[in-house]
Amino acid sequence: MPDMTTVNHNAFSEEQKDVFERLKEKSVEQNGCWLWQGAAAGSGHGRILYKNQLHGPHEISAELFLNHTIGSGINQINHKRECTNPNCWNPEHLYVGSRSQNYRDAEAAGKIMHGGWKTHCPYGHEYTPENTKLQKSKTGFKRKCRECDRRRKNKSGKKRNLVIGNHYASMKGK
């Protein structure tokens, strides 16, 4: 991918050309990153108006260069592990992926500090990527133990006679 000033944008629609020019006007190139210097949300992530809504520059970049449609579903735009700058919108530093992939990338890049985090659930199960799911909460996301969730759904794991409520094993001899 060339630098942002030499990108061939002939295949872009007029709306895409306009937003690309606005992105370039408010950005600088630094160490391979295309860094957004314009308006930002409270989280510090950049925001720019596109299609009558505010979007992150990285989301727009993914739509322009990675064939991703903004708001298309479960996938999101993530930064590759080599790029730790949240305001970078260079498409070579981005990929379309899941929230859990983003979490693993942040973990590998050292952006998640495990020293302050619990390593096990209250019942002693280790928080591993396979045993951990993220659940949306009012303040963001909470980690949930998959093993505890499985056990809650399957209470004791014993077969029960649902009519009487006794354990099936205890009724076999009667």
Secondary structure, DSSP 8 states (H G I E B T S, - for coil): ---GGG---TTS-HHHHHHHHHHHHTEEEETTEEEE-S-B-TTS-B-EEETTEEE-HHHHHHHHHS---TT-SS-EEEE-TT---TTB--GGGEEEE-HHHHHHHHHHTT-S-GGGS-SB-TTS-B--TTTEEEEEETTEEEEEEHHHHHHHHTTT---B-TTT-SBHHHHTT-
